[in-house]
Amino acid sequence: MKKGEVTSQIFLYVMVVVVMGLSLLLGYKYISQFSNQASVMSLDIFKKDLTTSINTVSTNFGEVDVVDLKLPTKYSKVCFINNGANPELDKYPLIQSSVDSGAVDNVFVMSKKIELSFKTANIIVEQGPLCIDNNAGVVKIKIESLGNSVKLSQAK
């Protein structure tokens, strides 16, 4: 083997390592972006399903429905607050901070922080905020129509 051939082989190996490294790095970047987009989409679907369920039930006074809403397991709970006074928010400082800042949101999807908050129809919950744990990717909510609002509670 000549000296020039050894140098060209080393160059070839270095180039192969560089190309493989870039391929792995870019592949990881795009996969993580795709995962984040899927998470955002699942939150949008949750929001749409919840809003649709509330609107459907609210049109029929006295109707009661239990809905199972899909929510990725990385989110720990969904909290609902009344439109207006919420005296027991001190147990949930993140929600309290949102309310204190003037936000009108009444639904909060949480992990260690608030991942999504939005306002939906007039909802009523008893005894301060209603927080329902995410159970293996499903949140069970009981929705009861009261005419111009709906009462939410945790389904059994």
N, C-alpha and C positions, 0 to 999 in steps of 0.2 A: 504494500500500500504506500502510495506516495504521500508526501507531506500535504499537498494541496487537497487530496481526497479526504484526509482526516479533517481538515479545516471545514470543508464543504459539508461533511456529515454532521459535525458539531453544529454548524449553522442551521442545517435542516432540522435537527432535534430541538434546537432552541425555538425555531419558528413553529414547530408542531406544538410545543409546550405553550407558547404565547397564544396561538390560535385556539387551543383547547381551553385555556384559562379564560379568554374572552368569551368563548361560547358558553361556558358554565356561568360566568358572571352575568351576561346578558339574559341567559335563560332564566336564572334566578330572579332577575329584575322583572321580567315580563310575567313570570308566574305569580310573583307577589302582587303586581299590579292587577292581574286578573282576579286574584283572591280578594283584594280590597274592593274591586268593582262588584264582585258577587255579593259581598257583605252589604254594600250600599244598596244593591238591588233587593236583597232580602228584607232590608228595613223599609224600603219603599213598598214592597208587597205587603208587609205587616201593616203599615199605615193605611194602605188602600183597603185591605180586608177588614180592619177594625172600623174604619169610617163607613164602609159599605154596610157592615153588620149593624152598626148603630143607626144609620139612616133607614135601613129596612125595618128594624124593629120599631123605631120611633113613630112610624106612620100608622101603627095599629095600637090604639090605647089599650093598655092592659096586657099586651103580648109579652111573653117571657121567652127568651131564647138563650141557650147555652152554646157558646161558640168556642171552638178549639182553633187558636191562631198559631201558626208556625212562626217561631222565632229562633234564630241560630243560638246554639248553646253558649256562645261566648258572651251573650247578654244575660245578666243574672235575674233581672226582674223588670216589670212594667209597673209604673206608679201612675195613679190617677188622682187628681185633686178637683175639688169643687170650683166652679166659677164664682169667685168672691172670697169670702173669709175661709181660712184654713188654719185653725188655731194650733194644730199639733205638728207643724212643719219643723219644729226644732229637732226632731229625730232624723230629719233628712236635710242637712245643711245645704247640699247642692241644689235641691229643689227650692228651699227657702231663699237662697241667693238669686235664683232665677226669678222667683216671684217678686222679691225686693227690687230687682232691677227693672221691673215694669213689664216683664214678659206676660203675655196673655195665654201662654201654653197651659194645657191641662192634662197632657199625656207625656210621660217621660219614660224612655227606654234606657235602662241603666246597666252598666257593668261596674267598674270602680268609679266611673264618672258618668255624666249624662251623655249618652251617645246620640240620642235623637229626642227632640221635644217638639210638640206641635199642638195646635188647638183643634179640637173636634167639637161636635154639637154640644149643646148644653147637657152636661153630665152631672149627676149627683152621686156622691159617695157618702156613706155614713161614717162618723167618727174619724174625721181628718183624712189624711191621704190613704188611699187603698193601694197597697203594693202587692202584686201577685208574682210569686216566684216562677221562673222559667223551669219547667219540669221536662227534661229530656227533649227540649226543642218545641214544647207546646205550652201555651198559656191558655188556661180555661177561664172564661169570663161569662158571668151571668148578666144578661142585659134585660131590663124590664122597662117597658114604655110607660111613661107617666103623662103622656100627651105632648106638652111642649118641651119635655126633657126626658132623659133616660136615667134610670138608676143602675149603677154598676156594682157588682159584688163578685166575690170569688166563688166560682162554681165548685160544688162538692164532687 
